[in-house]
Structure formats: C-alpha cells, structure tokens
Amino acid sequence: MELRSFGSTGLAVSRLGLGMAALGRPGYINLQHGEDLGEESSQAAMEHRAHRVLDTAWNTGIRYFDVARSYGRGEEFLGNWLRSRSIGRSTVTVGSKWGYTYTADWKTRAPVHEIKNHTLSALQRQWAESVSWLEGYIDLYQIHSATMESGVLEDRSVLNELARLKSEGTHIGLSLSGPEQQTTLRKAMALTLDGLPLFEAVQATWNLLEPSAGPALSEAHAEGLGVIIKEALANGRLTNRNLDPGFAPKLNILQEEAARFDSSVDAISLAWCLVQPFVDVVLSGAVTEDQVLSNVTSCRLNLDKDSMPRLMALAEPAHAYWATRKNLPWN
C-alpha cells in the first residue's frame, strides 16, 4: 500500500487507515454492528477480535491506526497489540483523541454511551490515560469532534495545554462533526499561538452522501495540514447493508459501479474518497477480517470520468445527513 507524507508533520501514513471506533466497545451505530459481533462481545472476545482485525490490516499494508479515549477499551486493545507484535515505533503512525468519556459500561443498550467534555481538566486526565495505554506510540493527539458550540477553540487554557504537548513532540489536530464542519475548521486554521498555527491535522466526515466540508478540507491541505477522512461509508449507509427503501435508487448506482469495476460497493465508496487530491488517509471502520480485505481493494480502483457524475449525484443536504446519522441506533 502506498505511503505518503502527512501534511507538514513529517509523519508517514498509509492511504487507508484502520479506525477502532467499532472494535473497542460492544455497541456502535454502524449498520448491523451487532450482527458482526454475534456472541463475541465480552472484553476478552472483543480484544481477540480486535487483534485479528489489526493483524489483517497490518498484513495488507495499513500503517495508520486511529483510536480515542471514548472507544471503550480501544486504546488498551491497540496498545497491547502493538507491544505483543513488537511493532517498531518508526514503522507505524497512531492517532488518538480526547474530549469524550465512555459511559456505557460495556453495554450495547445504555442510557448514554459517551459524554462530551472539552475542558482543560478533561484534556489533562485523558492525555494521562492515553499515554498509559499507548506510551511511546502516540504521534497525533486530536480534539474529539470539535464544534463551535463546545467553545473549545476559544478556551485559552486548553489551547495552551495543547501547545505544550506540541512543544514536547506530539502533533496536534482536531476531528470535526456536524453540518458546520467547514466553519469549525476555518476557525481552527486561523488560530495561532505565539504567531504559529496550533493545528497540524484535521479529521472530518466526508463521503458521497456528505461532501460539504470539501472546500475547507482543500484549504487545509493547501496550508499543510494532514487530512484524514472518517465515516467514508457513512456508518454503513454506503454499503449493501442499507435497506432503506428510500436509498434504493442510490444503492443501485453504487451496485452498478461496483459491477462495472468488478468490485464491491464499499470499495467504490472508499475509492471515491481516496481519489480526492486533498485526502491523505481514509479510515476503514472494519470489524471483521473480510471487511478489511474488501475495503483495501479500494486502493486499486481508478474511478473514471463516467463514474464521477453518477457518484456525485448521491450527495444529500448536510443537515439531512446529520439528522439521519443522529437517529442511527446503537447496536
């Protein structure tokens, strides 16, 4: 798999990365996540599964891994895997995030699965927790789902602490969420401390259904930020698992393109992201080894001029997309 430089950070990343959101806890919002897990939802079973999927990802050439404090035991699973496989520090790039606390207590159906807290005390506590599981491996530390409403980009104490971590060698980024991703990203890019930009990377939701952040992501790439795409499959909505009758015409387009390229729907959706010039890494949210292998085939696809207009027609209004996402059930 192709490796490339990640913005101006000096880090090397694989074009496809593996995200741990659905691997570190038994409940998540991806379509049919519960069916993927079956009865394998104990902590020991989940860690065994995570290690199998990580092994498959590594063997296909994936060298970027994404995790967060709120992904259940995701950091623990990843850290244990890195050490048990004797993965050399210079051969892998790891990004984690702070700002949400996991509260589901290993339950699939919980009143609240995670709580957002972008305060200085949360950052300090969660940084120490991340280091305890991933010591020596954290290359990139990101604000988890920064928004204008959270006020995190105006909290000078948080920004100063992030600058301190940056001065000690950890690259600093932010992930985005919601229909105002562009506004948040542009505010973040305008932030400077002592005359220097604070943020070196951005992780955003961008896919065939929700491409609204594209212009700001292009600007970020041009300014030297590394760009990571999350939710490229729209939590399973851009796969054959989306059985919503209203989505059927769009799924038919995806299936026709997949047949034309002798590929799969998920690979077509990921390839669309990979072909964008502003994208450095596209995250796979695979939960099984077969999903990893199917996702990775996207790296071999070269979408042509006939595909582009058909696929672009799948986009929906940003607010409609986020309203649908908000109602996806944890399973």
C-alpha positions in Angstrom: 0.0 0.0 0.0 1.2 3.5 -0.8 2.7 5.5 2.0 2.7 9.3 1.8 3.8 12.3 3.9 1.1 13.5 6.2 0.8 17.2 5.6 3.8 19.1 7.0 4.1 16.9 10.1 6.9 14.7 8.8 4.8 11.6 9.6 4.3 8.8 7.1 0.8 7.4 6.7 -0.8 4.7 4.6 -3.6 5.8 2.3 -6.0 3.6 4.1 -6.1 3.6 7.9 -8.0 1.5 10.5 -10.3 3.2 13.0 -11.1 1.4 16.3 -14.5 3.0 17.0 -16.4 -0.2 16.3 -13.7 -2.5 17.6 -13.1 -1.2 21.1 -16.7 -1.5 22.6 -19.7 -3.8 22.0 -22.1 -1.0 21.0 -21.8 1.3 18.0 -24.0 3.0 15.4 -22.7 1.2 12.3 -25.5 -0.7 10.5 -25.5 -4.4 11.6 -22.6 -3.9 14.0 -24.3 -6.3 16.5 -24.6 -9.0 13.8 -20.9 -8.7 13.0 -20.0 -9.3 16.7 -22.6 -12.0 17.3 -21.9 -13.6 20.7 -18.3 -12.3 20.8 -18.9 -9.2 23.0 -17.1 -9.9 26.2 -14.0 -7.8 26.8 -11.7 -10.8 26.1 -13.5 -11.8 22.9 -13.5 -8.2 21.7 -9.8 -7.9 22.3 -9.2 -11.1 20.4 -11.3 -9.9 17.5 -9.5 -6.5 17.5 -6.1 -8.2 17.3 -7.2 -10.4 14.4 -8.5 -7.4 12.5 -5.3 -5.4 13.3 -3.2 -8.4 12.1 -5.1 -8.4 8.8 -4.8 -4.7 8.4 -1.1 -4.8 9.1 -0.6 -7.6 6.6 -2.4 -5.6 3.9 -0.1 -2.7 4.4 -2.1 -0.4 6.7 0.2 1.6 8.8 -2.1 4.3 10.3 -4.3 3.5 13.3 -7.0 5.7 14.8 -8.4 5.5 18.3 -9.9 7.7 21.0 -10.4 7.7 24.8 -14.2 7.1 24.2 -13.8 4.0 22.1 -14.3 1.7 25.1 -11.1 -0.2 25.5 -9.8 0.7 22.1 -6.6 2.3 23.2 -5.9 -0.7 25.5 -6.5 -3.2 22.7 -4.3 -1.3 20.3 -1.5 -0.8 22.7 -1.5 -4.4 23.7 -1.4 -5.4 20.1 1.5 -3.1 19.2 3.6 -4.4 22.0 2.7 -8.1 21.6 3.6 -7.9 17.9 6.8 -5.9 18.6 5.7 -3.2 16.1 8.6 -0.9 15.7 7.9 2.7 16.7 9.2 4.1 13.4 7.0 1.7 11.3 3.6 2.8 12.5 1.7 6.0 12.9 -1.0 6.3 15.7 -3.6 9.0 16.3 -5.8 9.3 19.3 -8.4 11.8 20.5 -9.7 13.3 23.7 -12.9 15.0 24.7 -15.4 12.2 25.2 -15.7 9.8 28.1 -17.1 6.3 27.5 -20.0 5.7 29.9 -21.9 2.6 28.5 -20.2 0.2 31.0 -19.8 -2.4 28.2 -23.5 -2.4 27.5 -24.9 -2.3 23.9 -28.0 -0.5 25.1 -27.1 2.2 27.6 -28.9 5.4 28.5 -25.8 7.4 27.5 -22.8 5.9 25.6 -20.4 8.8 25.9 -20.2 12.3 27.4 -18.5 15.2 25.8 -16.2 17.4 27.9 -13.7 19.7 26.3 -12.4 21.3 29.5 -8.7 21.6 30.5 -9.2 19.0 33.3 -10.6 16.5 30.8 -7.7 17.0 28.5 -5.1 16.5 31.2 -6.9 13.5 32.6 -7.4 11.8 29.2 -3.9 12.6 28.0 -2.5 10.7 31.0 -4.9 7.8 30.3 -4.0 7.7 26.6 -0.3 7.6 27.5 -0.8 4.8 30.0 -2.1 2.5 27.1 -0.1 3.9 24.2 3.1 5.2 25.7 5.7 5.8 23.0 3.2 5.3 20.2 1.1 8.5 20.1 2.0 10.6 17.1 -1.1 12.7 16.8 -3.5 13.9 19.5 -6.8 15.4 18.4 -9.7 17.3 19.9 -12.6 14.8 19.5 -15.5 16.3 17.5 -14.7 20.0 18.0 -17.6 22.2 17.3 -18.3 25.9 17.5 -20.9 25.2 20.2 -18.5 23.4 22.5 -16.3 26.6 22.8 -13.1 24.5 22.9 -11.5 26.7 20.2 -11.9 29.7 22.5 -10.6 28.1 25.7 -7.2 29.6 26.1 -6.2 27.2 28.8 -7.0 24.2 26.6 -5.2 25.7 23.6 -2.1 26.4 25.8 -2.0 22.9 27.1 -2.2 21.5 23.5 0.6 23.8 22.6 2.6 22.4 25.5 2.1 18.9 24.2 3.1 20.0 20.7 6.3 21.5 22.1 7.1 18.2 23.6 6.8 16.4 20.2 3.2 15.3 19.9 1.5 16.5 16.7 -1.9 18.3 17.4 -5.1 18.0 15.4 -8.8 18.1 15.7 -11.7 16.0 14.4 -15.0 17.5 13.3 -18.6 16.6 13.4 -21.9 18.1 12.3 -23.2 20.2 9.4 -20.9 23.2 10.3 -17.6 21.3 9.9 -16.3 24.0 7.5 -16.9 26.8 9.9 -15.1 25.0 12.7 -12.2 24.0 10.6 -11.6 27.5 9.2 -11.7 28.9 12.8 -9.1 26.3 13.8 -6.9 27.1 10.9 -6.9 30.8 11.9 -5.8 30.1 15.4 -2.2 30.9 16.3 -0.2 30.8 19.5 3.0 32.9 19.6 2.4 33.6 15.9 2.4 30.0 14.9 -0.5 27.7 13.8 -1.5 25.3 16.5 -3.2 22.6 14.5 -1.3 20.3 12.1 -4.1 17.9 11.1 -7.8 17.6 10.7 -10.1 14.5 10.7 -13.5 15.1 9.1 -16.6 13.3 8.0 -16.6 13.4 4.2 -18.3 10.9 1.9 -20.5 10.5 -1.1 -23.6 11.5 0.9 -22.0 14.3 2.9 -19.3 16.2 0.9 -20.0 19.7 2.3 -16.6 20.0 4.1 -14.7 19.5 0.8 -13.8 23.2 0.1 -12.4 23.8 3.7 -10.5 20.5 3.6 -8.9 21.5 0.3 -7.9 24.8 2.0 -6.4 22.9 5.0 -4.5 20.6 2.7 -3.1 23.6 0.8 -1.9 25.1 4.1 0.0 21.9 5.0 -2.5 20.2 7.4 -2.7 16.4 7.2 -6.3 15.4 6.2 -8.0 12.2 7.5 -11.4 11.1 6.3 -13.7 9.4 8.7 -17.1 7.8 8.2 -16.3 7.3 4.5 -19.0 4.6 4.4 -21.5 6.8 6.3 -21.7 4.2 9.2 -22.7 1.5 6.7 -25.2 3.6 4.8 -23.0 3.4 1.7 -22.9 -0.4 1.7 -25.3 -3.2 0.7 -26.5 -3.1 4.4 -28.6 0.0 3.7 -32.0 -1.5 3.2 -33.9 1.8 3.5 -36.3 1.8 0.5 -35.7 5.5 0.0 -32.0 4.8 -0.5 -32.6 2.0 -3.1 -32.0 4.2 -6.2 -28.7 5.4 -4.8 -27.7 1.9 -3.8 -28.5 0.8 -7.4 -26.0 3.3 -8.7 -23.3 2.1 -6.3 -24.0 -1.5 -7.2 -23.8 -0.8 -11.0 -20.5 1.0 -10.5 -19.2 -1.9 -8.4 -20.2 -4.4 -11.1 -18.5 -2.3 -13.8 -15.2 -2.3 -11.8 -15.7 -6.0 -10.7 -15.5 -4.6 -7.2 -17.7 -4.1 -4.1 -20.0 -1.2 -3.0 -17.8 -0.4 0.0 -14.6 -0.3 -2.2 -16.3 2.1 -4.7 -17.3 4.4 -1.8 -13.8 4.4 -0.3 -12.2 4.8 -3.7 -14.2 8.0 -4.2 -12.6 9.4 -1.1 -9.1 8.2 -2.0 -9.1 9.9 -5.4 -9.6 13.4 -3.9 -6.4 15.4 -4.1 -6.8 16.8 -0.6 -7.1 13.5 1.2 -4.1 11.8 2.9 -5.8 9.0 4.8 -9.2 7.3 4.6 -10.2 5.3 7.6 -11.7 1.9 7.4 -14.1 1.1 10.2 -13.9 -2.7 9.6 -15.0 -5.1 12.3 -14.1 -8.3 10.5 -11.1 -9.5 8.6 -13.2 -9.9 5.5 -14.3 -6.3 5.7 -10.7 -5.2 5.9 -9.8 -7.2 2.8 -12.8 -5.8 0.9 -12.0 -2.2 2.0 -8.4 -2.5 0.9 -9.3 -3.3 -2.7 -10.4 0.4 -3.0 -6.7 1.3 -3.2 -6.5 -0.5 -6.6 -9.5 1.2 -8.2 -9.1 4.1 -10.6 -12.6 5.7 -11.0 -13.1 7.2 -14.4 -14.9 10.2 -15.9 -18.0 8.2 -16.3 -18.2 7.3 -12.6 -17.7 10.8 -11.3 -21.0 12.5 -12.2 -23.1 9.4 -11.3 -21.4 9.2 -7.9 -21.6 12.9 -7.2 -25.4 12.7 -7.6 -25.6 10.7 -4.4 -25.0 13.7 -2.2 -27.7 14.9 0.2 -28.1 18.2 2.1 -25.7 18.3 5.1 -28.5 18.9 7.7 -30.5 16.0 6.3 -27.4 13.7 6.5 -26.6 14.7 10.1 -30.3 14.3 11.2 -30.2 10.7 9.8 -26.9 10.0 11.5 -28.2 11.2 14.8 -31.0 8.7 14.7 -28.9 5.6 13.9 -29.4 3.1 16.7 -26.6 1.8 18.9 -26.3 -1.9 18.3 
